[in-house]
Amino acid sequence: MAVDDKTKKAAIKEGGKKGVDMSGMSDLGGVKFFNLAVETPNGDLEVLQYVLEGMNAEVDESAEERKGGSGHIGKMLLSAGDKQIAFICHVPWSTIFTTSSDSSTTSAPNALQTSA
């Protein structure tokens, strides 16, 4: 199903605003992963991808209003409509390739390599 331009712009705008908020919360509190419900997609996965695109967009320092800037933060976005729900996850590469210092566990890529 094709997404109309008005819906696409609204989704990117919602994502941009929430992305800036997430980035600020992460900077203040050190949180690196968020679960977030968004409204614009109304359960449509394609529109939810535009919200994620808006969140992960690079911040334009010359713009009047800051938008995006949360590409370095892990997130799971949820959207519910009357007939369907959608969710999408974003896990930055910088968080995937880490090893926990307080245990012997490593990240998912190592687990996938040993099971392949």
Chimera marker file (.cmm) of the C-alpha trace (Angstrom):
<marker_set name="trace">
<marker id="1" x="0.000" y="0.000" z="0.000" r="1" g="1" b="0" radius="0.5"/>
<marker id="2" x="1.449" y="3.353" z="-1.011" r="1" g="1" b="0" radius="0.5"/>
<marker id="3" x="1.762" y="6.026" z="1.652" r="1" g="1" b="0" radius="0.5"/>
<marker id="4" x="0.525" y="9.487" z="0.690" r="1" g="1" b="0" radius="0.5"/>
<marker id="5" x="2.906" y="12.442" z="1.038" r="1" g="1" b="0" radius="0.5"/>
<marker id="6" x="0.924" y="14.060" z="3.869" r="1" g="1" b="0" radius="0.5"/>
<marker id="7" x="1.103" y="10.909" z="6.020" r="1" g="1" b="0" radius="0.5"/>
<marker id="8" x="4.782" y="10.406" z="5.181" r="1" g="1" b="0" radius="0.5"/>
<marker id="9" x="5.641" y="13.972" z="6.214" r="1" g="1" b="0" radius="0.5"/>
<marker id="10" x="3.624" y="13.642" z="9.434" r="1" g="1" b="0" radius="0.5"/>
<marker id="11" x="5.409" y="10.379" z="10.291" r="1" g="1" b="0" radius="0.5"/>
<marker id="12" x="8.870" y="11.829" z="9.651" r="1" g="1" b="0" radius="0.5"/>
<marker id="13" x="7.954" y="14.912" z="11.694" r="1" g="1" b="0" radius="0.5"/>
<marker id="14" x="6.729" y="12.797" z="14.634" r="1" g="1" b="0" radius="0.5"/>
<marker id="15" x="9.889" y="10.708" z="14.430" r="1" g="1" b="0" radius="0.5"/>
<marker id="16" x="12.103" y="13.780" z="14.299" r="1" g="1" b="0" radius="0.5"/>
<marker id="17" x="10.541" y="15.293" z="17.408" r="1" g="1" b="0" radius="0.5"/>
<marker id="18" x="10.634" y="12.054" z="19.387" r="1" g="1" b="0" radius="0.5"/>
<marker id="19" x="14.189" y="11.392" z="18.211" r="1" g="1" b="0" radius="0.5"/>
<marker id="20" x="15.410" y="14.681" z="19.675" r="1" g="1" b="0" radius="0.5"/>
<marker id="21" x="13.600" y="13.899" z="22.939" r="1" g="1" b="0" radius="0.5"/>
<marker id="22" x="15.184" y="10.440" z="23.126" r="1" g="1" b="0" radius="0.5"/>
<marker id="23" x="18.625" y="11.799" z="22.375" r="1" g="1" b="0" radius="0.5"/>
<marker id="24" x="18.271" y="14.349" z="25.171" r="1" g="1" b="0" radius="0.5"/>
<marker id="25" x="17.073" y="11.742" z="27.680" r="1" g="1" b="0" radius="0.5"/>
<marker id="26" x="19.927" y="9.464" z="26.701" r="1" g="1" b="0" radius="0.5"/>
<marker id="27" x="22.477" y="12.239" z="27.112" r="1" g="1" b="0" radius="0.5"/>
<marker id="28" x="21.144" y="13.132" z="30.558" r="1" g="1" b="0" radius="0.5"/>
<marker id="29" x="20.537" y="9.657" z="31.940" r="1" g="1" b="0" radius="0.5"/>
<marker id="30" x="22.729" y="7.336" z="29.904" r="1" g="1" b="0" radius="0.5"/>
<marker id="31" x="19.810" y="5.197" z="28.681" r="1" g="1" b="0" radius="0.5"/>
<marker id="32" x="20.739" y="3.490" z="25.400" r="1" g="1" b="0" radius="0.5"/>
<marker id="33" x="17.526" y="1.569" z="24.589" r="1" g="1" b="0" radius="0.5"/>
<marker id="34" x="13.925" y="2.808" z="24.457" r="1" g="1" b="0" radius="0.5"/>
<marker id="35" x="10.476" y="1.321" z="23.861" r="1" g="1" b="0" radius="0.5"/>
<marker id="36" x="8.122" y="3.890" z="22.427" r="1" g="1" b="0" radius="0.5"/>
<marker id="37" x="4.522" y="3.986" z="21.207" r="1" g="1" b="0" radius="0.5"/>
<marker id="38" x="3.841" y="6.295" z="18.260" r="1" g="1" b="0" radius="0.5"/>
<marker id="39" x="0.510" y="7.470" z="16.869" r="1" g="1" b="0" radius="0.5"/>
<marker id="40" x="0.890" y="8.552" z="13.243" r="1" g="1" b="0" radius="0.5"/>
<marker id="41" x="1.315" y="5.058" z="11.701" r="1" g="1" b="0" radius="0.5"/>
<marker id="42" x="-1.947" y="3.718" z="13.165" r="1" g="1" b="0" radius="0.5"/>
<marker id="43" x="-0.575" y="0.175" z="12.928" r="1" g="1" b="0" radius="0.5"/>
<marker id="44" x="0.893" y="0.535" z="9.424" r="1" g="1" b="0" radius="0.5"/>
<marker id="45" x="4.450" y="-0.859" z="9.219" r="1" g="1" b="0" radius="0.5"/>
<marker id="46" x="5.407" y="1.182" z="6.159" r="1" g="1" b="0" radius="0.5"/>
<marker id="47" x="4.457" y="4.432" z="7.903" r="1" g="1" b="0" radius="0.5"/>
<marker id="48" x="6.243" y="3.246" z="11.066" r="1" g="1" b="0" radius="0.5"/>
<marker id="49" x="9.434" y="2.933" z="9.015" r="1" g="1" b="0" radius="0.5"/>
<marker id="50" x="9.132" y="6.638" z="8.138" r="1" g="1" b="0" radius="0.5"/>
<marker id="51" x="8.847" y="7.468" z="11.850" r="1" g="1" b="0" radius="0.5"/>
<marker id="52" x="12.072" y="5.536" z="12.438" r="1" g="1" b="0" radius="0.5"/>
<marker id="53" x="13.697" y="7.359" z="9.522" r="1" g="1" b="0" radius="0.5"/>
<marker id="54" x="12.785" y="10.697" z="11.129" r="1" g="1" b="0" radius="0.5"/>
<marker id="55" x="14.204" y="9.609" z="14.483" r="1" g="1" b="0" radius="0.5"/>
<marker id="56" x="17.497" y="8.454" z="13.017" r="1" g="1" b="0" radius="0.5"/>
<marker id="57" x="17.986" y="11.452" z="10.706" r="1" g="1" b="0" radius="0.5"/>
<marker id="58" x="21.149" y="13.489" z="11.211" r="1" g="1" b="0" radius="0.5"/>
<marker id="59" x="20.472" y="16.747" z="13.050" r="1" g="1" b="0" radius="0.5"/>
<marker id="60" x="20.644" y="19.821" z="10.835" r="1" g="1" b="0" radius="0.5"/>
<marker id="61" x="22.418" y="22.362" z="13.035" r="1" g="1" b="0" radius="0.5"/>
<marker id="62" x="21.348" y="25.235" z="10.767" r="1" g="1" b="0" radius="0.5"/>
<marker id="63" x="17.635" y="24.380" z="11.028" r="1" g="1" b="0" radius="0.5"/>
<marker id="64" x="15.319" y="26.445" z="13.194" r="1" g="1" b="0" radius="0.5"/>
<marker id="65" x="14.030" y="23.362" z="15.018" r="1" g="1" b="0" radius="0.5"/>
<marker id="66" x="16.141" y="20.316" z="15.933" r="1" g="1" b="0" radius="0.5"/>
<marker id="67" x="14.827" y="16.983" z="14.641" r="1" g="1" b="0" radius="0.5"/>
<marker id="68" x="16.181" y="13.429" z="14.719" r="1" g="1" b="0" radius="0.5"/>
<marker id="69" x="19.590" y="12.639" z="16.124" r="1" g="1" b="0" radius="0.5"/>
<marker id="70" x="18.826" y="9.314" z="17.781" r="1" g="1" b="0" radius="0.5"/>
<marker id="71" x="20.508" y="6.943" z="15.326" r="1" g="1" b="0" radius="0.5"/>
<marker id="72" x="23.002" y="5.932" z="18.034" r="1" g="1" b="0" radius="0.5"/>
<marker id="73" x="20.193" y="4.812" z="20.385" r="1" g="1" b="0" radius="0.5"/>
<marker id="74" x="18.500" y="1.406" z="20.328" r="1" g="1" b="0" radius="0.5"/>
<marker id="75" x="14.749" y="1.541" z="20.086" r="1" g="1" b="0" radius="0.5"/>
<marker id="76" x="11.601" y="-0.506" z="19.563" r="1" g="1" b="0" radius="0.5"/>
<marker id="77" x="8.660" y="1.417" z="18.142" r="1" g="1" b="0" radius="0.5"/>
<marker id="78" x="5.087" y="0.220" z="18.526" r="1" g="1" b="0" radius="0.5"/>
<marker id="79" x="1.971" y="1.420" z="16.758" r="1" g="1" b="0" radius="0.5"/>
<marker id="80" x="-1.590" y="0.157" z="17.112" r="1" g="1" b="0" radius="0.5"/>
<marker id="81" x="-4.562" y="0.740" z="14.864" r="1" g="1" b="0" radius="0.5"/>
<marker id="82" x="-8.119" y="-0.573" z="14.971" r="1" g="1" b="0" radius="0.5"/>
<marker id="83" x="-7.286" y="-3.702" z="12.969" r="1" g="1" b="0" radius="0.5"/>
<marker id="84" x="-3.539" y="-4.223" z="13.269" r="1" g="1" b="0" radius="0.5"/>
<marker id="85" x="-0.423" y="-3.471" z="15.235" r="1" g="1" b="0" radius="0.5"/>
<marker id="86" x="3.115" y="-2.944" z="14.022" r="1" g="1" b="0" radius="0.5"/>
<marker id="87" x="6.498" y="-2.812" z="15.635" r="1" g="1" b="0" radius="0.5"/>
<marker id="88" x="9.989" y="-2.183" z="14.371" r="1" g="1" b="0" radius="0.5"/>
<marker id="89" x="13.373" y="-2.314" z="16.085" r="1" g="1" b="0" radius="0.5"/>
<marker id="90" x="16.577" y="-0.379" z="15.545" r="1" g="1" b="0" radius="0.5"/>
<marker id="91" x="19.778" y="-1.667" z="17.156" r="1" g="1" b="0" radius="0.5"/>
<marker id="92" x="22.861" y="0.421" z="16.340" r="1" g="1" b="0" radius="0.5"/>
<marker id="93" x="26.003" y="-1.477" z="15.316" r="1" g="1" b="0" radius="0.5"/>
<marker id="94" x="27.927" y="0.211" z="18.112" r="1" g="1" b="0" radius="0.5"/>
<marker id="95" x="25.771" y="-1.598" z="20.679" r="1" g="1" b="0" radius="0.5"/>
<marker id="96" x="25.831" y="-4.971" z="18.948" r="1" g="1" b="0" radius="0.5"/>
<marker id="97" x="29.571" y="-5.484" z="19.053" r="1" g="1" b="0" radius="0.5"/>
<marker id="98" x="30.114" y="-5.109" z="22.768" r="1" g="1" b="0" radius="0.5"/>
<marker id="99" x="31.119" y="-7.519" z="25.495" r="1" g="1" b="0" radius="0.5"/>
<marker id="100" x="29.743" y="-7.253" z="28.990" r="1" g="1" b="0" radius="0.5"/>
<marker id="101" x="32.556" y="-6.493" z="31.434" r="1" g="1" b="0" radius="0.5"/>
<marker id="102" x="30.811" y="-8.103" z="34.407" r="1" g="1" b="0" radius="0.5"/>
<marker id="103" x="30.093" y="-11.496" z="32.813" r="1" g="1" b="0" radius="0.5"/>
<marker id="104" x="31.344" y="-13.872" z="30.180" r="1" g="1" b="0" radius="0.5"/>
<marker id="105" x="28.482" y="-13.168" z="27.777" r="1" g="1" b="0" radius="0.5"/>
<marker id="106" x="29.006" y="-11.518" z="24.425" r="1" g="1" b="0" radius="0.5"/>
<marker id="107" x="26.630" y="-9.940" z="21.969" r="1" g="1" b="0" radius="0.5"/>
<marker id="108" x="24.341" y="-11.546" z="19.408" r="1" g="1" b="0" radius="0.5"/>
<marker id="109" x="26.793" y="-11.678" z="16.451" r="1" g="1" b="0" radius="0.5"/>
<marker id="110" x="29.073" y="-14.043" z="18.366" r="1" g="1" b="0" radius="0.5"/>
<marker id="111" x="26.115" y="-16.252" z="19.276" r="1" g="1" b="0" radius="0.5"/>
<marker id="112" x="24.983" y="-16.281" z="15.657" r="1" g="1" b="0" radius="0.5"/>
<marker id="113" x="28.436" y="-17.213" z="14.418" r="1" g="1" b="0" radius="0.5"/>
<marker id="114" x="28.630" y="-20.236" z="16.697" r="1" g="1" b="0" radius="0.5"/>
<marker id="115" x="25.179" y="-21.489" z="15.740" r="1" g="1" b="0" radius="0.5"/>
<marker id="116" x="25.614" y="-21.125" z="11.980" r="1" g="1" b="0" radius="0.5"/>
<link id1="1" id2="2" r="1" g="1" b="0" radius="0.2"/>
<link id1="2" id2="3" r="1" g="1" b="0" radius="0.2"/>
<link id1="3" id2="4" r="1" g="1" b="0" radius="0.2"/>
<link id1="4" id2="5" r="1" g="1" b="0" radius="0.2"/>
<link id1="5" id2="6" r="1" g="1" b="0" radius="0.2"/>
<link id1="6" id2="7" r="1" g="1" b="0" radius="0.2"/>
<link id1="7" id2="8" r="1" g="1" b="0" radius="0.2"/>
<link id1="8" id2="9" r="1" g="1" b="0" radius="0.2"/>
<link id1="9" id2="10" r="1" g="1" b="0" radius="0.2"/>
<link id1="10" id2="11" r="1" g="1" b="0" radius="0.2"/>
<link id1="11" id2="12" r="1" g="1" b="0" radius="0.2"/>
<link id1="12" id2="13" r="1" g="1" b="0" radius="0.2"/>
<link id1="13" id2="14" r="1" g="1" b="0" radius="0.2"/>
<link id1="14" id2="15" r="1" g="1" b="0" radius="0.2"/>
<link id1="15" id2="16" r="1" g="1" b="0" radius="0.2"/>
<link id1="16" id2="17" r="1" g="1" b="0" radius="0.2"/>
<link id1="17" id2="18" r="1" g="1" b="0" radius="0.2"/>
<link id1="18" id2="19" r="1" g="1" b="0" radius="0.2"/>
<link id1="19" id2="20" r="1" g="1" b="0" radius="0.2"/>
<link id1="20" id2="21" r="1" g="1" b="0" radius="0.2"/>
<link id1="21" id2="22" r="1" g="1" b="0" radius="0.2"/>
<link id1="22" id2="23" r="1" g="1" b="0" radius="0.2"/>
<link id1="23" id2="24" r="1" g="1" b="0" radius="0.2"/>
<link id1="24" id2="25" r="1" g="1" b="0" radius="0.2"/>
<link id1="25" id2="26" r="1" g="1" b="0" radius="0.2"/>
<link id1="26" id2="27" r="1" g="1" b="0" radius="0.2"/>
<link id1="27" id2="28" r="1" g="1" b="0" radius="0.2"/>
<link id1="28" id2="29" r="1" g="1" b="0" radius="0.2"/>
<link id1="29" id2="30" r="1" g="1" b="0" radius="0.2"/>
<link id1="30" id2="31" r="1" g="1" b="0" radius="0.2"/>
<link id1="31" id2="32" r="1" g="1" b="0" radius="0.2"/>
<link id1="32" id2="33" r="1" g="1" b="0" radius="0.2"/>
<link id1="33" id2="34" r="1" g="1" b="0" radius="0.2"/>
<link id1="34" id2="35" r="1" g="1" b="0" radius="0.2"/>
<link id1="35" id2="36" r="1" g="1" b="0" radius="0.2"/>
<link id1="36" id2="37" r="1" g="1" b="0" radius="0.2"/>
<link id1="37" id2="38" r="1" g="1" b="0" radius="0.2"/>
<link id1="38" id2="39" r="1" g="1" b="0" radius="0.2"/>
<link id1="39" id2="40" r="1" g="1" b="0" radius="0.2"/>
<link id1="40" id2="41" r="1" g="1" b="0" radius="0.2"/>
<link id1="41" id2="42" r="1" g="1" b="0" radius="0.2"/>
<link id1="42" id2="43" r="1" g="1" b="0" radius="0.2"/>
<link id1="43" id2="44" r="1" g="1" b="0" radius="0.2"/>
<link id1="44" id2="45" r="1" g="1" b="0" radius="0.2"/>
<link id1="45" id2="46" r="1" g="1" b="0" radius="0.2"/>
<link id1="46" id2="47" r="1" g="1" b="0" radius="0.2"/>
<link id1="47" id2="48" r="1" g="1" b="0" radius="0.2"/>
<link id1="48" id2="49" r="1" g="1" b="0" radius="0.2"/>
<link id1="49" id2="50" r="1" g="1" b="0" radius="0.2"/>
<link id1="50" id2="51" r="1" g="1" b="0" radius="0.2"/>
<link id1="51" id2="52" r="1" g="1" b="0" radius="0.2"/>
<link id1="52" id2="53" r="1" g="1" b="0" radius="0.2"/>
<link id1="53" id2="54" r="1" g="1" b="0" radius="0.2"/>
<link id1="54" id2="55" r="1" g="1" b="0" radius="0.2"/>
<link id1="55" id2="56" r="1" g="1" b="0" radius="0.2"/>
<link id1="56" id2="57" r="1" g="1" b="0" radius="0.2"/>
<link id1="57" id2="58" r="1" g="1" b="0" radius="0.2"/>
<link id1="58" id2="59" r="1" g="1" b="0" radius="0.2"/>
<link id1="59" id2="60" r="1" g="1" b="0" radius="0.2"/>
<link id1="60" id2="61" r="1" g="1" b="0" radius="0.2"/>
<link id1="61" id2="62" r="1" g="1" b="0" radius="0.2"/>
<link id1="62" id2="63" r="1" g="1" b="0" radius="0.2"/>
<link id1="63" id2="64" r="1" g="1" b="0" radius="0.2"/>
<link id1="64" id2="65" r="1" g="1" b="0" radius="0.2"/>
<link id1="65" id2="66" r="1" g="1" b="0" radius="0.2"/>
<link id1="66" id2="67" r="1" g="1" b="0" radius="0.2"/>
<link id1="67" id2="68" r="1" g="1" b="0" radius="0.2"/>
<link id1="68" id2="69" r="1" g="1" b="0" radius="0.2"/>
<link id1="69" id2="70" r="1" g="1" b="0" radius="0.2"/>
<link id1="70" id2="71" r="1" g="1" b="0" radius="0.2"/>
<link id1="71" id2="72" r="1" g="1" b="0" radius="0.2"/>
<link id1="72" id2="73" r="1" g="1" b="0" radius="0.2"/>
<link id1="73" id2="74" r="1" g="1" b="0" radius="0.2"/>
<link id1="74" id2="75" r="1" g="1" b="0" radius="0.2"/>
<link id1="75" id2="76" r="1" g="1" b="0" radius="0.2"/>
<link id1="76" id2="77" r="1" g="1" b="0" radius="0.2"/>
<link id1="77" id2="78" r="1" g="1" b="0" radius="0.2"/>
<link id1="78" id2="79" r="1" g="1" b="0" radius="0.2"/>
<link id1="79" id2="80" r="1" g="1" b="0" radius="0.2"/>
<link id1="80" id2="81" r="1" g="1" b="0" radius="0.2"/>
<link id1="81" id2="82" r="1" g="1" b="0" radius="0.2"/>
<link id1="82" id2="83" r="1" g="1" b="0" radius="0.2"/>
<link id1="83" id2="84" r="1" g="1" b="0" radius="0.2"/>
<link id1="84" id2="85" r="1" g="1" b="0" radius="0.2"/>
<link id1="85" id2="86" r="1" g="1" b="0" radius="0.2"/>
<link id1="86" id2="87" r="1" g="1" b="0" radius="0.2"/>
<link id1="87" id2="88" r="1" g="1" b="0" radius="0.2"/>
<link id1="88" id2="89" r="1" g="1" b="0" radius="0.2"/>
<link id1="89" id2="90" r="1" g="1" b="0" radius="0.2"/>
<link id1="90" id2="91" r="1" g="1" b="0" radius="0.2"/>
<link id1="91" id2="92" r="1" g="1" b="0" radius="0.2"/>
<link id1="92" id2="93" r="1" g="1" b="0" radius="0.2"/>
<link id1="93" id2="94" r="1" g="1" b="0" radius="0.2"/>
<link id1="94" id2="95" r="1" g="1" b="0" radius="0.2"/>
<link id1="95" id2="96" r="1" g="1" b="0" radius="0.2"/>
<link id1="96" id2="97" r="1" g="1" b="0" radius="0.2"/>
<link id1="97" id2="98" r="1" g="1" b="0" radius="0.2"/>
<link id1="98" id2="99" r="1" g="1" b="0" radius="0.2"/>
<link id1="99" id2="100" r="1" g="1" b="0" radius="0.2"/>
<link id1="100" id2="101" r="1" g="1" b="0" radius="0.2"/>
<link id1="101" id2="102" r="1" g="1" b="0" radius="0.2"/>
<link id1="102" id2="103" r="1" g="1" b="0" radius="0.2"/>
<link id1="103" id2="104" r="1" g="1" b="0" radius="0.2"/>
<link id1="104" id2="105" r="1" g="1" b="0" radius="0.2"/>
<link id1="105" id2="106" r="1" g="1" b="0" radius="0.2"/>
<link id1="106" id2="107" r="1" g="1" b="0" radius="0.2"/>
<link id1="107" id2="108" r="1" g="1" b="0" radius="0.2"/>
<link id1="108" id2="109" r="1" g="1" b="0" radius="0.2"/>
<link id1="109" id2="110" r="1" g="1" b="0" radius="0.2"/>
<link id1="110" id2="111" r="1" g="1" b="0" radius="0.2"/>
<link id1="111" id2="112" r="1" g="1" b="0" radius="0.2"/>
<link id1="112" id2="113" r="1" g="1" b="0" radius="0.2"/>
<link id1="113" id2="114" r="1" g="1" b="0" radius="0.2"/>
<link id1="114" id2="115" r="1" g="1" b="0" radius="0.2"/>
<link id1="115" id2="116" r="1" g="1" b="0" radius="0.2"/>
</marker_set>
